Amino acid sequence: MTLDNLTLQTEYLSLDGEFYELTDPTPLDDPYLISFNPMAAELIDLDSSTKDDPRFVALLNGTFIPKGTRPFSMCYAGHQFGNYAPRLGDGRAINLGSINGWHIQTKGSGETLYSRTSDGRAALPSSIREYLMSEAMHHLGIPTTRALGIIGSQTKILRNQIERGAIVMRMSPSWVRFGTFEYFYYFKEYDKLRSLTDYVIIESYPHLQDDEDRYYKFFCEVVERTAKLIAKWKGIGFNHGVMNTDNMSIAGLTIDYGPYAILDDFDYGFVCNKTDKAGRYSYGDQPNVSYWNLTMLSKALTPIIDKERMQKKLDDFGNFLYPDAYIDVMRGKLGLALKLDEDVELIKDLIGTLQDSYVDHTLFFRTFSRYDGDRMPLFDIAMNPVPVDGWLNLYDARLAKETRTQNERQEAMLKTNPKYVLKNYMLQEAIDLAQKGDFSMVETLLYIAAHPFDELPEFERFAGETPEEHKNICLSCSS
C-alpha cells in the first residue's frame, strides 16, 4: 500500500461530541524527514518506498490528509502527581484515524482545544526520545505504542531554551487512558461513561463484548495487564517518570514517553523526572503507583461496576497478580525454569545485592547470562563485589535444584537479558547530532533498538557500563 490508497477509519467519532474536538493541524515551517520506521510501516501494510515520497513528510506535517480522515483531539482528565485535573486532553496530539487496528496520531501538530496555555508543539529532543524508545520497548517484549516516523523543522519553540519543533507519528491499538474514564465520572455523565466502556471493550477487549458480566471482566483484565506491564518495566530497569492517570493506557500499553530512563547503576529509588521532587514516580515505587492509579480507575467505574467486586480484584493486584508477574520476570532473568517458593527470597536478596554493589543493571544481567561458576566477570563490573559473592552462594545452591543444562540456561538467559538498551546518554548523543542536521545516530539507535539481544560488534561501545559523567541523567517534562 502507498499513500495513494491509504484510507483511515475514525471509529472514535461515533461517540458523543464531548469525547473529542475536531482539530486541524498547524504545519511546521520548512519540514524535513529525520527518520522513517519500516518496521512500524509493516503493521499498517505501508510500503517502505513511502520513505521517499514527499507526501510522507506532508502526512506528518498535516498538509496531506489521507482518505477517511477527520483530524481530532481526544478529551480526558487525570490525576497528575496525585492531584486531580478535571480537563486535560490531547494538548499537542491530533488523531488521524485507524488502520489495521492501529490508531494513527501526530504529536507536536499545534494547538488544540486542550492545549490550555501551551503551544501544542513538541521539541526535537523529546520527539527523538519517544520515537526511538517506543521501538526499543517493543523489541524488548514490552507492550507499547509504536512510531512510524519523525520530522523536524525550522519552527522555533520555547522550552528551557529555544528549540526546533518536531512531529512524531505515533501508532497505538488504543489511545484511551484511565483519565478518560475519570473525566466522565467526575462530571457525573454516567451514560457517556458506559458508552466509553462499551467502545473500549470492542476496541481492546473484543472477546468480552457479548459477555453479560463484561464490565467487571473488563476491569479485571485491565488490572491484570497493568500488573504484567509494570513487572516487565521493573525487569528491564525502565522508569516511566510520569505515571499520572492520564498517562496510563486502558489497554495495558506503555504510552507517553516524557521523562523516562533505563537504569544505569542499579538504584531502587532512582527518580528520572527532575520535576518529581517527592520521588512519587521512582523506579521502585512503580507498582505502588500503578495500584493507586487502578484505584482511581475503579472509583471512576463505580457507576457501572460494583465497588466491592473491584476492590477484591485490586487486592489481588497487591497480593499475587503483580508479585507473581514480577517473580516470573525475574526467574527468566536468572535462568530458573522451575518455580520454587524459595525463589521469592532469592530475588529479594538479589535486589539488595544490586543496590549495595554499585553495578550497571543491564551489564550485570547480560554478564550473568554467561555465568558458569566463575565469579570474576561479575566481580569485575561491580564497584563493591562482596554482596555479589554472598548472593552467588545462594544462587549456586538454587541452581543445584534445576534440571536443564548450563548451556540451556545460558541460552535462555541471553534471549531474556538484553545486551543493548537505549540509555539516556545514547539518546542525548543522537539528539546533539540531530540538532546539527546529522541524523545518522538516530538511524543507528533505531537499528540497535531492533536488535537488543544480538551481538553487534560494530556497536560494542553501547553495551558497556554507562560512562561515569553520563550516569543518572534526569529530565523534565519539557525535555
Buried (B, 14 or more C-beta within 10 A) or exposed (E): BEBEEBEBEBEBBEBEEEBBBBBBBBBBEEBBBBBBBBBBBEBBEBEEEBBEBEBBBBBBBBEBBBEBBBBBBBBBBBBBBEEEBEBBBBBBBBBBBBBEEBBBBBBBBBBBBBBEEEBBBBBBBBBBBBBBBBBBBBBBBBBBBBBBBBBBBEBEBEBEEEBBBBBBBBBBBBBBBBBBBBBBBBBEBEEBBBBBBBBBBEBBBEEBEEEEEBBBBBBBBBBBBBBBBBBBBBBBBBBBBBBBBBBBBBBBBBBBBBBBBBBBBBBBEBBBBBBBEEEBBBBBBBBBBBBBBBBBBBBBBEBBBEEEBBEEBBEBBBEEBBBBBBBBBBBBBBBBEEEEEEBBEBBEBBBEBBBBBBBBBBBBBBBBBBBEEEBEEBBEBBEEBEBBBEBBEBBEEBBEEBEEEBEEBBBBBBEBBBBBBBBBBBBBBBBEBBBEEEBEBBEBBBEBBBBBBEEBEEBEEBBEBBEEEBBBBBBBBBB
